[in-house]
């Protein structure tokens, strides 16, 4: 009879040193047979929603966390029952304890030289080099937990793994039916005292709170939608964005400059490009032209494409441009960036902007696309706003806000005329960018948008 073993899969670091993720949904259930790399869950990090692939081929033995739980990196989330093909032939690259069984009898796990994995998945343990030595990248979670994962004692086999109770100090302990009852009644479980074992909140606790005293009623009114207040947990993208903006606002000395430009020639160019066969099928907007103008002006003013490295006390100037585009999504503000945008043609930039926008709105932006930006654009004009003082994306020296394009009276050829105008707002880190450098960049950006033919004199 084929021997099997139980393998635990611990939540991996999904990139950029993130320390926790929320399990949005499970795509498998206990007893399901899964293949290697099959999507088993959808998790939300502080930056993006990520599909989590299985590191093993086998049968789901237990789900250690339920949907909605916020789990620390390195904690076990699912166990698999897999075929025991020997320590040198293990499938996948998960971390955790292993128990080898055959006909219900336990056997010690043999110690052997690590073998190459069949798949190299993000955050799934060590990659083994030709020398046979595993190479692990830096982890942010507790090293004690990782050591326990590698040196875990052999456990007795179980026919059906017992459910584990995970205590999370940030979340009241209760069961799914009780949480559903609380949601239906509009009750915040943070306000309810549990009378069950180890403080577990029971159905009677929720019902008692619902029919409770005046004090409870006042507390409930602050949590019930439609009441005096509505409370939303701060987590995911909004939590990450808030922390990043606070850090940026109180670390980098912001300076903001404004310039209003007659962009009538740019809008006329845009209409000509839309009717051109070369751009058929491409989505062209004022943002497309403005993004290209930013990249051109940046070549002549590279100081704005830099970073202040506090740890090493160095100024890092980038010789490439990863252009960030602020995107409002249902999950909050994100700033994905277009890698190496400075080497793209207008056609390529247009396609990249469309893809970036569609991906961000669907909530599928990957963590790698949200990191590594060097300068950003926020298009506040789509909301009908003329100007603002944008906050720098952490690690960047500048951000440009594009205002709405409006028809307005303007002096053109020494005569008053109705023209299409736009306000540009430039915020920059004054440690890196002097007033002269920032002003020169903004002036050249405005010159390109006021007369696209000026590009000939700049490249």
C-alpha positions in Angstrom: 0.0 0.0 0.0 1.3 3.4 -0.9 2.8 5.3 2.1 1.6 8.8 2.7 2.7 11.7 4.8 1.1 14.9 6.2 2.7 18.2 5.1 1.9 21.6 6.5 2.0 24.6 4.3 2.9 27.8 6.0 1.9 31.3 4.7 4.8 32.5 2.6 6.2 35.9 2.4 4.5 37.2 -0.8 7.1 39.9 -1.4 8.5 43.2 -0.1 8.8 41.9 3.4 5.1 41.8 4.1 4.4 40.3 7.6 0.7 39.3 7.2 -2.0 38.5 4.8 -5.8 38.1 5.0 -7.4 35.0 3.6 -10.2 36.2 1.4 -11.5 32.9 0.2 -10.5 29.2 0.0 -10.7 27.6 -3.4 -10.5 24.1 -1.9 -12.1 22.1 1.0 -11.0 19.3 3.2 -10.9 16.1 1.2 -10.3 17.8 -2.2 -7.5 16.4 -4.4 -5.2 19.2 -5.6 -2.5 19.4 -8.2 0.9 21.1 -7.9 0.4 24.9 -8.5 -3.4 24.6 -8.4 -4.9 27.8 -6.8 -6.0 26.9 -3.3 -6.8 30.3 -1.9 -7.1 34.0 -2.6 -5.2 36.2 -0.1 -5.0 40.0 0.3 -1.7 41.5 1.4 -1.2 45.1 2.3 -0.6 45.8 -1.4 -2.5 43.4 -3.6 -4.9 40.4 -3.9 -2.8 37.3 -4.8 -3.8 33.8 -5.8 -2.0 31.3 -3.7 -0.9 28.2 -5.6 -0.4 24.8 -3.9 3.2 23.7 -3.3 2.1 20.0 -3.1 0.1 17.5 -5.1 -2.2 15.5 -2.8 -5.3 15.7 -0.7 -6.3 18.6 1.5 -6.2 17.2 5.1 -7.0 20.3 7.1 -7.6 24.0 6.7 -6.1 25.7 9.7 -7.5 29.2 9.1 -10.9 30.3 7.8 -11.8 32.9 5.2 -11.5 36.4 6.7 -8.6 35.5 9.1 -5.5 37.7 9.1 -2.5 35.4 9.3 1.1 36.1 10.1 3.7 35.0 7.6 5.1 31.6 8.6 1.9 30.4 10.3 0.4 27.1 9.0 -2.7 27.6 7.0 -3.3 24.2 5.3 -2.2 20.5 5.6 -1.9 18.1 2.7 -1.7 14.3 2.6 0.8 13.5 0.0 2.5 10.3 -1.3 5.7 9.5 0.5 8.2 9.1 -2.3 11.2 9.5 0.0 12.9 12.6 1.4 14.9 13.1 -1.8 11.8 13.0 -4.0 9.4 15.2 -2.1 7.0 17.1 -4.2 6.9 20.9 -3.8 8.8 23.2 -1.5 6.6 23.9 1.5 7.8 24.2 5.0 6.5 22.4 8.1 6.2 19.0 9.8 6.1 15.7 8.0 4.7 12.3 9.2 5.2 9.2 7.1 2.5 6.6 7.4 1.8 3.2 5.9 -1.3 1.2 6.9 -1.8 3.5 9.8 1.7 2.9 11.3 4.1 5.8 12.0 7.6 6.0 10.6 10.4 8.4 11.3 11.2 10.9 8.6 14.6 10.1 7.1 17.2 12.9 6.9 18.6 13.3 3.4 20.3 15.8 1.2 17.8 18.3 -0.1 16.6 17.7 -3.7 15.8 20.3 -6.3 12.1 21.4 -6.2 9.8 20.8 -9.1 8.6 24.4 -8.9 10.1 27.6 -7.7 7.0 29.5 -6.3 7.1 32.9 -4.7 8.0 32.7 -1.0 8.0 28.9 -0.9 11.2 28.1 0.8 14.7 27.6 -0.5 16.0 27.1 -4.0 18.7 24.4 -4.1 21.8 25.2 -6.2 23.8 22.7 -8.1 26.1 22.3 -5.1 23.2 20.9 -3.1 23.1 23.8 -0.7 19.8 25.6 -0.2 19.7 29.3 -0.5 17.0 31.2 1.4 16.1 34.8 1.0 15.7 37.0 4.0 12.5 36.4 6.0 10.7 38.9 8.1 8.8 36.6 10.4 10.0 35.1 13.8 13.1 33.0 13.3 11.9 30.8 16.1 8.8 29.9 14.1 11.0 29.1 11.1 13.3 26.9 13.2 10.4 25.0 14.5 9.2 24.5 10.9 12.5 22.9 10.0 13.1 20.9 13.2 9.5 20.0 14.1 9.2 16.7 15.9 7.5 13.8 14.3 3.8 13.7 15.1 1.5 10.7 15.4 -0.6 10.1 12.3 -4.3 11.0 12.5 -7.1 9.8 10.3 -8.7 13.2 10.4 -6.6 16.1 11.7 -8.3 17.7 14.7 -9.4 21.4 14.0 -7.0 23.9 15.5 -8.1 26.9 17.4 -6.1 30.0 16.5 -6.2 32.8 19.0 -5.8 36.2 17.4 -5.6 39.2 19.7 -6.8 41.6 17.0 -10.0 39.7 16.5 -12.7 38.5 18.9 -13.0 34.7 19.2 -16.2 33.3 17.9 -17.6 30.8 15.4 -18.8 31.6 11.8 -22.5 31.2 12.6 -22.1 33.7 15.5 -20.2 36.1 13.4 -23.0 35.9 10.8 -25.6 36.6 13.4 -23.6 39.6 14.6 -23.4 41.0 11.1 -27.1 40.5 10.6 -27.8 42.4 13.8 -25.3 45.1 13.0 -23.2 44.3 16.1 -19.5 44.9 16.4 -18.1 41.8 18.2 -15.3 44.0 19.7 -18.1 45.4 22.0 -19.3 41.9 23.1 -17.8 40.1 26.1 -17.5 36.4 25.5 -18.8 34.0 28.2 -17.7 30.8 26.5 -14.5 28.8 27.1 -11.4 31.0 26.9 -13.6 34.0 26.2 -15.4 32.6 23.2 -18.3 34.7 22.1 -21.4 32.6 21.9 -24.8 33.0 20.2 -26.4 33.9 23.5 -23.8 36.6 24.2 -24.7 38.3 20.9 -28.4 37.9 21.5 -28.0 39.3 25.0 -26.0 42.2 23.7 -28.7 42.9 21.1 -31.4 43.1 23.9 -29.1 44.7 26.4 -29.0 47.9 28.4 -29.0 51.5 27.4 -25.2 51.6 27.5 -25.1 48.6 25.1 -27.6 50.3 22.9 -25.4 53.5 22.6 -22.4 51.4 21.8 -24.4 49.5 19.2 -25.6 52.7 17.6 -22.0 53.6 17.0 -21.4 50.4 15.0 -24.7 49.8 13.2 -24.8 51.0 9.5 -27.4 53.7 9.3 -26.7 54.6 13.0 -24.7 57.5 14.3 -21.5 56.0 13.1 -20.2 53.4 10.7 -16.9 51.7 11.6 -14.7 50.0 9.0 -11.7 48.0 10.0 -8.4 49.5 8.8 -6.6 46.8 6.9 -5.2 45.7 3.6 -4.4 48.4 1.0 -5.9 51.3 3.0 -3.8 50.4 6.1 -0.6 50.2 4.0 -1.4 53.4 2.1 -2.1 55.3 5.3 1.2 54.3 6.9 3.1 55.1 3.8 1.6 58.5 3.4 2.2 59.4 7.1 5.8 58.3 6.7 6.2 60.3 3.5 4.6 63.5 4.9 6.7 63.5 8.1 10.0 62.3 6.5 10.4 64.1 3.2 10.2 68.0 3.2 7.5 68.6 0.6 7.5 71.6 -1.7 4.6 72.0 -4.2 4.7 74.3 -7.3 1.9 75.0 -9.7 1.7 76.0 -13.4 -1.4 76.6 -15.5 -0.9 75.7 -19.2 -2.7 76.3 -22.5 -2.9 72.7 -23.7 -5.0 73.4 -26.7 -2.3 72.1 -29.1 -2.0 68.9 -27.1 -5.7 68.3 -27.2 -5.6 68.9 -31.0 -2.7 66.5 -31.4 -4.7 63.9 -29.3 -7.7 64.1 -31.7 -5.4 63.7 -34.7 -3.7 60.6 -33.2 -7.1 59.1 -32.4 -8.0 59.2 -36.1 -4.7 57.8 -37.2 -4.6 54.2 -38.4 -1.3 53.7 -36.4 -3.3 54.2 -33.2 -6.4 52.3 -34.1 -7.5 50.2 -31.2 -5.4 52.1 -28.7 -6.9 54.2 -25.8 -5.5 57.7 -26.0 -6.2 60.2 -23.2 -4.6 63.4 -22.0 -2.8 61.2 -19.4 -1.1 59.3 -22.3 0.4 62.5 -23.7 1.2 63.9 -20.3 3.0 60.7 -19.2 5.1 60.9 -22.4 5.9 64.5 -21.7 6.9 63.7 -18.1 9.4 61.1 -19.4 10.9 63.5 -21.9 11.2 66.4 -19.4 12.8 63.9 -16.9 15.7 63.2 -19.3 16.7 66.8 -19.0 16.1 67.0 -15.3 17.2 63.6 -13.9 17.4 64.9 -10.3 13.7 64.3 -9.9 14.2 60.6 -10.7 16.1 59.8 -7.5 15.8 58.6 -4.0 17.2 59.6 -0.6 18.8 56.6 1.1 18.7 57.5 4.8 20.4 54.2 5.9 23.5 54.6 3.8 23.4 58.4 3.7 23.5 58.4 -0.1 21.5 59.9 -3.0 20.5 57.3 -5.4 19.8 58.5 -9.0 18.0 56.1 -11.2 19.1 55.6 -14.8 15.7 54.2 -15.6 12.1 55.3 -15.0 9.5 53.1 -13.4 6.5 55.5 -13.9 3.9 55.2 -11.1 0.3 55.9 -11.9 -2.0 56.6 -8.9 -5.2 54.5 -9.3 -8.4 54.7 -7.2 -9.7 51.2 -6.7 -12.5 49.7 -4.6 -9.8 48.5 -2.3 -8.2 51.9 -1.9 -5.5 54.0 -3.5 -2.7 52.1 -5.2 0.3 53.3 -7.2 1.3 50.6 -9.6 4.2 51.5 -11.9 5.2 50.9 -15.5 8.6 49.3 -15.6 11.2 51.0 -17.8 8.6 53.4 -19.2 11.4 55.7 -20.5 12.2 53.2 -23.2 8.7 53.0 -24.5 7.2 54.5 -27.6 3.9 56.4 -27.3 2.0 53.3 -28.6 3.7 51.0 -26.0 3.0 53.5 -23.3 -0.6 53.7 -24.3 -1.0 50.0 -24.1 0.8 49.8 -20.8 -1.4 52.5 -19.2 -4.5 50.7 -20.3 -3.3 47.4 -18.9 -2.2 49.0 -15.7 -5.6 50.7 -15.2 -7.7 47.6 -16.0 -5.6 45.4 -13.7 -5.7 47.9 -10.8 -9.5 48.3 -11.0 -10.0 44.5 -11.0 -7.8 44.3 -7.8 -5.3 41.9 -9.5 -2.2 44.2 -9.4 0.8 42.1 -8.2 3.1 43.2 -5.4 6.0 43.6 -7.8 4.0 46.1 -9.9 3.4 48.1 -6.7 7.0 48.4 -5.8 10.1 49.9 -7.3 8.5 53.1 -8.6 10.9 56.1 -9.3 8.4 59.0 -10.0 4.6 59.1 -10.1 1.6 60.9 -11.7 -1.8 61.3 -10.2 -4.6 62.3 -12.6 -6.9 64.3 -10.3 -8.5 65.9 -13.4 -10.7 62.9 -14.0 -12.6 64.0 -10.8 -13.0 67.5 -12.0 -10.3 68.9 -9.7 -8.0 71.7 -11.0 -5.0 71.4 -8.7 -3.7 69.9 -5.4 -0.7 69.2 -3.2 0.0 65.5 -3.8 2.0 63.6 -1.2 5.1 61.8 -2.4 5.0 58.1 -2.9 7.6 56.8 -0.3 11.1 56.4 -1.9 10.4 58.8 -4.7 11.6 62.4 -5.2 8.6 63.8 -7.1 4.9 63.4 -8.0 2.9 65.3 -10.6 -0.8 66.0 -10.4 -2.7 66.6 -13.6 -5.7 68.9 -13.3 -8.9 68.9 -15.3 -8.8 70.2 -18.9 -11.2 73.2 -19.0 -12.2 75.8 -21.5 -11.2 79.2 -20.2 -10.5 82.7 -21.4 -6.8 83.0 -22.3 -4.5 85.5 -24.0 -3.5 83.9 -27.2 -1.5 85.8 -29.9 -2.1 89.0 -27.9 -5.9 88.5 -28.1 -8.4 87.1 -25.6 -9.6 83.7 -26.7 -11.3 80.6 -25.3 -8.6 78.0 -24.9 -8.3 74.6 -23.2 -6.2 74.9 -20.1 -4.8 72.6 -17.5 -3.1 73.1 -14.1 0.0 71.1 -13.2 1.0 70.5 -9.6 4.5 69.3 -8.8 5.4 68.1 -5.3 9.1 67.2 -4.7 11.5 66.3 -1.9 13.5 69.4 -1.1 16.4 67.3 0.2 16.9 66.0 -3.3 15.5 68.7 -5.5 16.3 72.3 -5.3 13.7 75.0 -6.2 15.5 75.8 -9.4 15.6 72.1 -10.5 11.9 71.6 -9.7 10.9 74.8 -11.4 12.9 74.0 -14.5 11.3 70.5 -14.8 7.8 71.9 -14.4 8.4 74.7 -16.9 9.7 72.2 -19.5 6.8 69.9 -18.9 4.4 72.8 -19.4 6.2 73.8 -22.6 5.8 70.4 -24.1 2.1 70.3 -23.3 1.6 73.9 -24.6 3.4 73.1 -27.9 4.2 69.4 -28.5 6.6 70.5 -31.3 9.0 71.7 -28.6 10.0 68.1 -28.1 12.2 68.5 -31.2 14.4 70.9 -29.3 14.6 68.7 -26.2 15.6 65.3 -27.5 
